[in-house]
Amino acid sequence: MSQITRVGVDIAKSVFHVHAVDRFGERQWKGKYSRTKWLNAITDKVPQGAEVAMEACGSSHYWGRELQKRGYKVKIIHAQFVKPYVKSNKNDAIDAEAICEAMSRPNMRFVCVKSNRQQDIQSMHRIRDKLMVQKSSKANQIRGLVSEYGLVAPVGINKLREAIPLWLEDVENGLSALFRSLLLDLFDDLRRLQERVDKLDNLIQQEVKNDPVARSLLELRGVGVLCASALSCAIGDAKGYRKGRDFAASIGLTPRQHSTGGKPRLLGISKRGDGYLRKLLVHGARSVIRHAHRHDDNLSKWIAKLCAYKHVNIVIVALANKTARAAWAMVNKSEGYHPELIASA
């Protein structure tokens, strides 16, 4: 087993399949293990320093950290890049073999293993995003219900929260005692959701204050506390990307391409990768463009020039792309924001 250099692992909830080869690509080991035994099997049969790969899925970052503690080089591959190497019928053992084959390709793209801190920050963002969806859903439910009693809710959740106590106190608005009780419960739900969002906002803000990388990213126009925190988490040490365009492509801000016969054909953005971070960057870019006419710096001139012959939505995505590349460059070079260089980036 000392000849093993590459190991492909198909991870699951309870059953793990392993496929290991030597430097010539010859299979040296193939096995099926339970969740509690597969790491020990790797340690017993695979020498330290060997490469171990798995698909990017639930728990892959956890297992990646565990393997790194044991001295292995971990590579995580997106499932879509493994699929072409699956031969004939699909099962877990064939998947492990396909992962082992895919990791050997010289131009294969890998996902960086996230640290515990990165996953903590990512979890806060994911929970907050879901709470915002629940809050909007709850507000829309209230609007729909009160409309059946002839009450028109004002625009905006804050205005709605101000209106509900007034409806409950108004004895002449036609609301029955039963519906007032139901509306009070819905109002409590909406208030508790807002309290949880506020608590997460405070936690994220505190994390940004303690993170020098996130604080430096706040210098970028269109990047607020949420976006700076998410960017810092996604970029990491920036070594997982060769250049800024690769990082922008990883969050779906570069065009899809469908070219043939030497004729290039670029389509809309790919929308791959982290949709949450892409959303934050796009919203930030939209805000910058809305107020660009008030400024006379290089970036504002670049925006005005582009808006002269491009649709505003195209300019928004172009600016979001530029912001992502600038953020990667700042982290990679460990330097601050240079306003005079951003327009040419």
KEGU-227301 format. One line per 3 residues: for each residue x, y, z of N, C-alpha, C. Coordinates in steps of 0.05 Angstrom, whole numbers, plus 5000, padded with zeros to 4 digits. Example, Ala and Ser with C-alpha at 12.3 -4.5 7.8 and 13.67 -1.06 7.14 Angstrom:
<rs>
5264,4886,5156,5246,4910,5156,5264,4934,5156 | 5257,4955,5142,5273,4979,5143,5258,5001,5157
</rs>
This chain:
<rs>
5016,4976,5000,5000,5000,5000,5017,5025,5000 | 5043,5023,5004,5060,5046,5005,5063,5060,4978 | 5054,5046,4957,5056,5058,4930,5033,5077,4924
5013,5078,4940,4990,5094,4935,4997,5124,4935 | 4988,5138,4914,4993,5167,4912,4967,5183,4910 | 4946,5171,4900,4920,5185,4896,4898,5167,4907
4879,5181,4921,4856,5167,4932,4831,5183,4925 | 4811,5169,4914,4785,5181,4909,4765,5170,4929 | 4750,5187,4942,4731,5179,4963,4703,5189,4956
4684,5170,4954,4656,5178,4951,4643,5179,4978 | 4638,5203,4989,4628,5206,5016,4598,5205,5016 | 4586,5196,5037,4557,5195,5040,4551,5198,5070
4526,5192,5077,4519,5195,5105,4530,5173,5122 | 4529,5148,5112,4538,5125,5129,4559,5108,5115 | 4558,5106,5088,4576,5087,5074,4595,5103,5056
4621,5097,5058,4642,5111,5043,4657,5091,5025 | 4660,5098,5000,4674,5081,4981,4701,5094,4975 | 4722,5078,4974,4749,5087,4969,4761,5074,4945
4775,5090,4928,4790,5079,4905,4817,5092,4904 | 4838,5076,4907,4866,5086,4908,4883,5075,4886 | 4901,5091,4875,4919,5083,4853,4947,5092,4860
4966,5080,4845,4994,5089,4848,5000,5110,4827 | 5026,5118,4825,5033,5140,4807,5030,5133,4778 | 5026,5107,4772,5022,5099,4744,4992,5096,4737
4975,5101,4757,4946,5099,4753,4935,5071,4757 | 4952,5053,4767,4943,5025,4771,4929,5023,4799 | 4906,5010,4799,4891,5008,4824,4906,4991,4845
4908,5002,4869,4922,4989,4890,4903,4981,4913 | 4880,4994,4914,4862,4989,4937,4834,4999,4929 | 4815,4983,4937,4786,4990,4933,4771,4979,4957
4755,4996,4969,4741,4987,4993,4716,5002,4999 | 4700,4991,5017,4675,5002,5027,4675,5002,5057 | 4671,5025,5069,4674,5028,5098,4651,5044,5110
4647,5040,5136,4627,5056,5150,4638,5083,5157 | 4621,5100,5166,4629,5128,5173,4650,5129,5195 | 4649,5110,5213,4668,5111,5236,4694,5097,5230
4696,5083,5208,4720,5067,5203,4737,5076,5179 | 4725,5092,5161,4739,5098,5136,4764,5115,5140 | 4764,5134,5159,4788,5150,5164,4811,5133,5174
4805,5114,5192,4826,5096,5202,4837,5079,5179 | 4819,5070,5161,4828,5054,5139,4847,5070,5121 | 4841,5096,5116,4859,5113,5101,4886,5116,5114
4885,5120,5141,4910,5124,5156,4927,5098,5155 | 4915,5075,5156,4930,5050,5156,4942,5043,5129 | 4928,5050,5107,4936,5041,5081,4949,5062,5063
4945,5087,5069,4955,5108,5051,4977,5124,5065 | 5000,5128,5053,5021,5143,5066,5015,5172,5067 | 5025,5186,5088,5021,5215,5091,5033,5229,5067
5021,5251,5059,5030,5266,5036,5016,5259,5010 | 5001,5236,5010,4985,5228,4987,4962,5248,4983 | 4951,5248,4959,4928,5265,4952,4902,5250,4956
4883,5262,4970,4857,5250,4974,4836,5269,4963 | 4819,5260,4946,4799,5277,4934,4771,5267,4939 | 4752,5286,4939,4723,5279,4943,4707,5301,4929
4681,5295,4925,4664,5314,4912,4656,5336,4932 | 4651,5360,4921,4641,5382,4938,4612,5377,4944 | 4606,5370,4969,4579,5365,4978,4578,5368,5008
4555,5362,5019,4552,5364,5048,4573,5348,5064 | 4586,5360,5082,4607,5349,5100,4634,5346,5087 | 4637,5353,5061,4663,5350,5048,4685,5367,5061
4678,5392,5070,4697,5409,5082,4705,5398,5110 | 4686,5386,5124,4693,5374,5150,4713,5351,5146 | 4707,5333,5128,4725,5311,5123,4751,5320,5112
4751,5342,5096,4776,5353,5086,4794,5362,5108 | 4782,5376,5128,4798,5385,5151,4809,5361,5167 | 4793,5340,5170,4802,5317,5185,4825,5303,5171
4824,5302,5144,4845,5289,5129,4871,5306,5130 | 4867,5333,5129,4891,5350,5131,4905,5347,5157 | 4890,5343,5179,4902,5338,5205,4920,5313,5205
4912,5294,5188,4928,5269,5186,4950,5270,5166 | 4955,5294,5155,4978,5297,5137,4973,5292,5108 | 4948,5293,5099,4942,5287,5070,4936,5313,5056
4941,5313,5030,4934,5336,5013,4906,5332,5002 | 4888,5349,5009,4860,5346,5003,4852,5362,4979 | 4837,5350,4961,4826,5364,4938,4796,5359,4936
4781,5380,4934,4752,5378,4932,4744,5386,4904 | 4728,5370,4891,4721,5375,4863,4691,5378,4860 | 4683,5397,4844,4654,5401,4839,4643,5376,4824
4619,5369,4832,4607,5344,4820,4605,5345,4790 | 4601,5368,4778,4598,5370,4749,4624,5364,4735 | 4647,5367,4748,4672,5361,4736,4680,5331,4739
4666,5318,4757,4671,5289,4761,4653,5272,4742 | 4630,5282,4735,4611,5267,4720,4622,5256,4693 | 4638,5271,4678,4648,5261,4652,4666,5236,4655
4676,5230,4679,4694,5208,4684,4680,5183,4695 | 4653,5185,4698,4637,5162,4707,4633,5144,4683 | 4642,5119,4686,4640,5100,4664,4615,5083,4666
4600,5082,4644,4577,5064,4642,4557,5070,4665 | 4548,5049,4678,4528,5052,4700,4540,5067,4724 | 4522,5079,4739,4531,5095,4762,4526,5080,4788
4546,5078,4805,4543,5070,4832,4565,5082,4849 | 4565,5078,4875,4584,5092,4892,4613,5084,4887 | 4618,5059,4881,4645,5050,4875,4656,5063,4849
4638,5064,4829,4646,5077,4804,4650,5107,4808 | 4634,5119,4825,4638,5148,4831,4665,5153,4844 | 4673,5135,4863,4700,5138,4875,4722,5136,4855
4719,5117,4836,4739,5114,4815,4740,5139,4797 | 4716,5150,4791,4715,5174,4774,4728,5198,4788 | 4724,5200,4814,4737,5222,4829,4767,5219,4828
4777,5194,4831,4805,5189,4830,4817,5196,4803 | 4802,5191,4782,4810,5197,4755,4810,5227,4750 | 4788,5240,4759,4785,5269,4754,4807,5285,4768
4816,5277,4792,4836,5292,4806,4863,5292,4793 | 4867,5273,4775,4893,5270,4762,4896,5289,4738 | 4874,5301,4729,4875,5318,4705,4891,5344,4711
4909,5351,4694,4927,5375,4700,4912,5401,4701 | 4889,5404,4687,4874,5429,4687,4849,5428,4703 | 4847,5408,4721,4823,5406,4737,4821,5429,4757
4796,5438,4762,4791,5459,4782,4782,5447,4808 | 4793,5458,4829,4788,5448,4856,4775,5469,4874 | 4761,5460,4894,4749,5478,4914,4767,5478,4939
4773,5501,4949,4789,5504,4973,4774,5493,4998 | 4788,5480,5015,4776,5470,5040,4771,5494,5059 | 4747,5497,5068,4740,5519,5086,4748,5513,5114
4758,5534,5128,4764,5531,5157,4739,5532,5173 | 4741,5526,5199,4718,5528,5217,4707,5556,5218 | 4725,5575,5219,4716,5603,5220,4701,5611,5195
4711,5603,5172,4697,5609,5147,4669,5597,5147 | 4667,5573,5157,4641,5560,5157,4622,5573,5178 | 4634,5583,5200,4617,5597,5219,4605,5622,5207
4622,5637,5192,4612,5662,5180,4592,5655,5158 | 4598,5635,5142,4579,5627,5121,4553,5619,5133 | 4553,5605,5155,4528,5596,5168,4512,5619,5177
4525,5640,5188,4510,5664,5196,4496,5677,5172 | 4510,5679,5150,4498,5691,5126,4475,5674,5115 | 4478,5647,5115,4457,5630,5105,4432,5631,5122
4436,5631,5149,4414,5633,5167,4399,5660,5164 | 4415,5681,5162,4403,5708,5159,4387,5709,5133 | 4398,5699,5111,4384,5700,5085,4358,5685,5087
4357,5662,5100,4332,5647,5102,4312,5661,5120 | 4322,5674,5141,4304,5690,5159,4291,5713,5143 | 4307,5726,5126,4296,5748,5110,4273,5738,5091
4277,5714,5080,4256,5702,5064,4231,5696,5081 | 4235,5685,5104,4212,5680,5122,4198,5705,5131 | 4214,5726,5135,4202,5752,5144,4185,5764,5121
4195,5763,5097,4179,5773,5074,4154,5756,5070 | 4157,5730,5074,4133,5712,5071,4112,5718,5092 | 4121,5723,5116,4102,5729,5138,4088,5756,5133
4103,5775,5124,4091,5801,5118,4071,5799,5096 | 4078,5784,5075,4059,5781,5053,4034,5766,5061 | 4037,5747,5079,4013,5733,5090,3995,5752,5105
4007,5770,5121,3991,5789,5136,3977,5808,5117 | 3991,5817,5096,3978,5835,5076,3954,5822,5063 | 3958,5797,5055,3936,5783,5042,3912,5779,5060
3917,5772,5085,3895,5767,5104,3879,5792,5111 | 3893,5814,5116,3879,5839,5124,3864,5851,5101 | 3874,5845,5076,3860,5856,5053,3831,5846,5051
3827,5821,5061,3800,5810,5061,3781,5824,5080 | 3792,5841,5098,3776,5857,5116,3776,5886,5108 | 3785,5892,5084,3784,5919,5073,3806,5937,5083
3828,5926,5094,3850,5942,5104,3873,5940,5083 | 3884,5963,5076,3906,5964,5057,3932,5969,5072 | 3950,5950,5069,3976,5953,5083,3994,5971,5069
4009,5989,5083,4028,6007,5070,4052,5992,5059 | 4066,6004,5041,4090,5992,5028,4113,5992,5048 | 4127,5969,5049,4150,5967,5067,4143,5952,5093
4162,5934,5101,4156,5919,5125,4156,5936,5150 | 4173,5956,5151,4173,5974,5175,4147,5989,5178 | 4136,5998,5155,4110,6012,5156,4088,5992,5164
4090,5967,5155,4071,5947,5162,4071,5942,5192 | 4095,5940,5203,4098,5935,5232,4086,5958,5249 | 4088,5982,5238,4076,6005,5252,4045,6005,5249
4035,5994,5227,4006,5995,5222,3991,5974,5238 | 4003,5951,5243,3989,5929,5256,3979,5937,5284 | 3995,5949,5302,3984,5957,5328,3960,5976,5325
3961,5994,5305,3938,6012,5301,3913,5997,5293 | 3916,5977,5276,3893,5961,5268,3882,5946,5292 | 3899,5936,5309,3890,5921,5332,3875,5938,5352
3883,5964,5354,3870,5982,5373,3845,5995,5362 | 3842,5995,5336,3818,6008,5323,3794,5989,5325 | 3775,5997,5341,3751,5979,5346,3730,5982,5324
3734,6001,5306,3714,6006,5285,3723,5998,5257 | 3745,5982,5255,3755,5975,5228,3743,5948,5218 | 3725,5936,5233,3711,5912,5223,3725,5886,5230
3748,5886,5244,3762,5861,5251,3748,5847,5274 | 3743,5821,5271,3731,5806,5292,3751,5801,5314 | 3740,5792,5337,3757,5786,5360,3776,5763,5354
3765,5743,5340,3782,5719,5333,3805,5727,5314 | 3799,5744,5294,3820,5752,5275,3840,5770,5289 | 3831,5787,5307,3850,5804,5322,3871,5786,5337
3861,5764,5349,3879,5746,5363,3899,5733,5343 | 3889,5725,5320,3906,5713,5300,3927,5733,5290 | 3918,5757,5285,3936,5778,5275,3957,5785,5296
3950,5784,5321,3970,5789,5342,3992,5768,5342 | 3983,5743,5338,4003,5721,5336,4022,5725,5312 | 4011,5732,5290,4027,5737,5266,4046,5760,5271
4037,5781,5284,4054,5804,5290,4077,5796,5308 | 4071,5778,5328,4093,5768,5345,4113,5752,5329 | 4103,5736,5311,4122,5721,5293,4140,5740,5277
4128,5760,5266,4143,5779,5250,4164,5794,5267 | 4156,5801,5291,4174,5815,5309,4198,5797,5318 | 4192,5772,5323,4213,5753,5331,4233,5748,5308
4222,5746,5284,4240,5743,5261,4259,5767,5258 | 4248,5791,5261,4264,5816,5260,4285,5816,5281 | 4278,5807,5305,4298,5806,5327,4321,5787,5321
4315,5765,5309,4336,5746,5302,4354,5757,5280 | 4342,5771,5260,4358,5784,5239,4376,5805,5251 | 4365,5821,5269,4382,5842,5282,4405,5829,5298
4400,5807,5311,4421,5794,5327,4443,5784,5308 | 4435,5772,5285,4456,5763,5266,4471,5786,5254 | 4457,5808,5249,4470,5832,5238,4492,5842,5257
4486,5841,5283,4506,5850,5303,4529,5831,5304 | 4524,5804,5302,4546,5785,5302,4564,5788,5277 | 4551,5792,5254,4567,5796,5229,4583,5822,5231
4571,5843,5241,4586,5868,5244,4610,5865,5263 | 4606,5850,5284,4628,5845,5303,4650,5829,5290 | 4643,5809,5273,4663,5793,5259,4679,5811,5239
4666,5830,5226,4679,5848,5208,4699,5865,5223 | 4691,5875,5246,4710,5892,5262,4735,5877,5270 | 4732,5850,5274,4755,5834,5282,4771,5822,5259
4762,5827,5235,4774,5816,5211,4787,5838,5194 | 4814,5840,5194,4827,5861,5179,4822,5860,5149 | 4818,5836,5138,4812,5833,5110,4785,5845,5103
4765,5838,5119,4738,5849,5115,4738,5879,5118 | 4753,5889,5138,4753,5919,5142,4765,5933,5117 | 4786,5921,5105,4798,5933,5082,4779,5932,5058
4763,5911,5056,4744,5909,5033,4721,5929,5035 | 4717,5940,5059,4696,5961,5062,4703,5986,5047 | 4729,5989,5039,4737,6013,5024,4726,6012,4996
4719,5989,4986,4708,5987,4959,4680,5999,4958 | 4675,6014,4936,4649,6025,4933,4628,6003,4927 | 4606,6005,4940,4585,5985,4936,4588,5960,4954
4607,5961,4972,4612,5939,4991,4606,5948,5019 | 4585,5936,5031,4578,5943,5058,4587,5921,5077 | 4576,5921,5101,4585,5902,5122,4579,5873,5113
4554,5868,5104,4547,5841,5096,4564,5831,5073 | 4568,5848,5053,4583,5840,5029,4613,5836,5036 | 4624,5854,5053,4652,5851,5061,4656,5825,5076
4638,5818,5094,4640,5793,5109,4639,5769,5090 | 4619,5769,5072,4616,5747,5054,4639,5744,5034 | 4650,5767,5025,4673,5767,5007,4698,5755,5021
4702,5764,5046,4726,5755,5061,4724,5724,5065 | 4700,5715,5070,4696,5686,5074,4700,5670,5048 | 4691,5681,5026,4692,5667,5000,4721,5667,4989
4735,5689,4992,4762,5691,4981,4782,5676,4997 | 4779,5676,5023,4799,5662,5040,4826,5676,5038 | 4847,5659,5033,4873,5671,5029,4879,5678,5000
4859,5675,4983,4861,5682,4954,4879,5663,4938 | 4891,5643,4951,4909,5625,4936,4894,5604,4920 | 4868,5602,4925,4852,5582,4911,4844,5591,4883
4851,5616,4875,4845,5626,4849,4870,5638,4836 | 4874,5632,4811,4898,5642,4797,4897,5672,4793 | 4873,5682,4788,4870,5711,4782,4842,5720,4790
4838,5746,4789,4813,5757,4797,4789,5747,4780 | 4795,5743,4754,4773,5734,4737,4763,5706,4745 | 4782,5689,4754,4774,5663,4763,4755,5665,4787
4760,5684,4805,4742,5687,4828,4715,5698,4819 | 4715,5717,4801,4690,5727,4790,4674,5705,4776 | 4688,5688,4762,4675,5666,4748,4663,5646,4768
4676,5643,4791,4667,5623,4811,4641,5631,4823 | 4633,5657,4822,4608,5666,4833,4589,5674,4810 | 4595,5666,4785,4576,5668,4763,4574,5696,4751
4595,5712,4753,4594,5740,4743,4608,5743,4716 | 4615,5721,4703,4628,5722,4676,4609,5710,4656 | 4611,5717,4630,4592,5707,4610,4595,5678,4604
4573,5665,4598,4574,5638,4587,4583,5640,4558 | 4595,5619,4549,4605,5619,4521,4595,5595,4506 | 4586,5600,4481,4577,5578,4464,4588,5584,4436
4614,5578,4433,4628,5585,4408,4634,5560,4392 | 4635,5564,4366,4642,5542,4348,4652,5553,4321 | 4668,5537,4307,4677,5546,4281,4694,5571,4282
4707,5576,4304,4724,5600,4306,4708,5626,4310 | 4681,5623,4314,4665,5647,4318,4657,5649,4347 | 4668,5668,4362,4661,5670,4390,4633,5680,4394
4619,5668,4413,4592,5676,4420,4588,5676,4450 | 4586,5700,4461,4583,5704,4490,4554,5708,4497 | 4545,5694,4517,4517,5696,4526,4516,5712,4552
4494,5709,4567,4492,5723,4592,4510,5711,4613 | 4510,5722,4637,4528,5712,4658,4519,5683,4665 | 4538,5668,4675,4534,5639,4680,4516,5634,4704
4516,5652,4724,4501,5649,4749,4508,5623,4763 | 4533,5615,4761,4543,5592,4776,4553,5600,4804 | 4558,5580,4820,4571,5586,4846,4553,5599,4866
4565,5616,4882,4551,5628,4905,4532,5650,4897 | 4506,5642,4895,4486,5662,4888,4481,5683,4908 | 4486,5677,4934,4482,5697,4955,4502,5719,4952
4528,5713,4949,4548,5733,4946,4544,5749,4920 | 4536,5735,4899,4530,5749,4874,4508,5769,4877 | 4488,5762,4892,4466,5780,4897,4475,5805,4912
4492,5802,4933,4502,5824,4948,4519,5843,4930 | 4535,5832,4913,4552,5848,4896,4535,5863,4875 | 4515,5851,4865,4497,5864,4845,4482,5886,4858
4471,5881,4882,4456,5903,4896,4475,5926,4902 | 4499,5920,4911,4518,5942,4916,4525,5957,4892 | 4529,5943,4869,4535,5957,4844,4512,5975,4835
4488,5965,4839,4464,5981,4831,4464,6007,4847 | 4470,6006,4873,4471,6030,4889,4492,6050,4880 | 4516,6039,4873,4538,6056,4863,4530,6071,4837
4517,6056,4819,4510,6068,4793,4488,6089,4796 | 4470,6084,4815,4449,6104,4820,4460,6131,4828 | 4482,6131,4843,4493,6156,4853,4519,6165,4838
4526,6151,4816,4551,6157,4803,4552,6185,4791 | 4529,6196,4783,4529,6223,4771,4537,6245,4791 | 4538,6238,4817,4546,6258,4837,4576,6259,4841
4591,6241,4828,4620,6239,4833,4635,6244,4807 | 4660,6250,4809,4677,6256,4786,4703,6240,4786 | 4703,6217,4800,4727,6201,4801,4728,6183,4776
4750,6167,4774,4754,6150,4750,4732,6129,4748 | 4724,6117,4770,4703,6097,4769,4677,6108,4759 | 4669,6131,4769,4644,6144,4760,4645,6151,4731
4668,6160,4721,4671,6166,4692,4668,6141,4676 | 4680,6119,4686,4678,6093,4672,4649,6084,4670 | 4634,6088,4692,4606,6081,4693,4589,6097,4673
4594,6124,4673,4580,6142,4655,4585,6135,4626 | 4610,6128,4620,4617,6121,4592,4603,6095,4584 | 4602,6076,4602,4589,6050,4595,4559,6053,4593
4547,6070,4610,4518,6074,4610,4509,6088,4584 | 4527,6102,4571,4520,6116,4547,4512,6098,4524 | 4522,6073,4524,4515,6055,4501,4508,6026,4511
4506,6022,4537,4498,5996,4547,4473,5998,4565 | 4457,5977,4566,4435,5976,4584,4445,5977,4613 | 4430,5990,4630,4439,5994,4658,4444,5967,4672
4428,5946,4666,4432,5921,4679,4459,5908,4671 | 4467,5913,4646,4494,5903,4638,4516,5918,4653 | 4512,5943,4656,4532,5959,4671,4533,5951,4700
4511,5944,4712,4510,5935,4740,4526,5910,4743 | 4522,5890,4726,4537,5865,4728,4566,5869,4722 | 4573,5887,4703,4601,5893,4697,4615,5905,4721
4601,5923,4735,4612,5935,4759,4615,5914,4782 | 4595,5896,4784,4597,5875,4805,4621,5857,4799 | 4625,5851,4773,4648,5835,4765,4674,5849,4772
4675,5875,4766,4699,5891,4772,4705,5892,4802 | 4684,5894,4818,4687,5895,4847,4698,5869,4858 | 4687,5847,4847,4697,5820,4856,4727,5817,4849
4735,5825,4825,4763,5823,4818,4781,5841,4834 | 4771,5865,4840,4787,5883,4857,4790,5873,4885 | 4768,5860,4896,4770,5849,4922,4790,5826,4923
4791,5809,4903,4810,5788,4902,4839,5799,4901 | 4843,5820,4885,4870,5832,4883,4879,5844,4909 | 4860,5857,4924,4868,5869,4949,4876,5847,4969
4862,5825,4970,4868,5803,4988,4894,5789,4980 | 4897,5784,4954,4920,5770,4944,4946,5785,4948 | 4945,5812,4944,4969,5828,4946,4972,5842,4974
4952,5837,4991,4952,5848,5018,4956,5879,5017 | 4941,5892,5001,4943,5921,4999,4915,5933,4999 | 4914,5960,5003,4889,5974,5005,4877,5980,4978
4855,5994,4979,4840,6002,4955,4853,6026,4942 | 4857,6025,4916,4869,6047,4900,4848,6057,4881 | 4834,6079,4887,4813,6089,4870,4822,6096,4841
4848,6104,4839,4857,6111,4812,4861,6087,4794 | 4862,6063,4805,4867,6039,4789,4842,6023,4783 | 4820,6028,4798,4797,6011,4796,4784,6013,4768
4785,6036,4755,4771,6038,4729,4785,6022,4708 | 4811,6017,4711,4826,6002,4691,4828,5972,4698 | 4817,5964,4720,4819,5936,4729,4803,5918,4712
</rs>
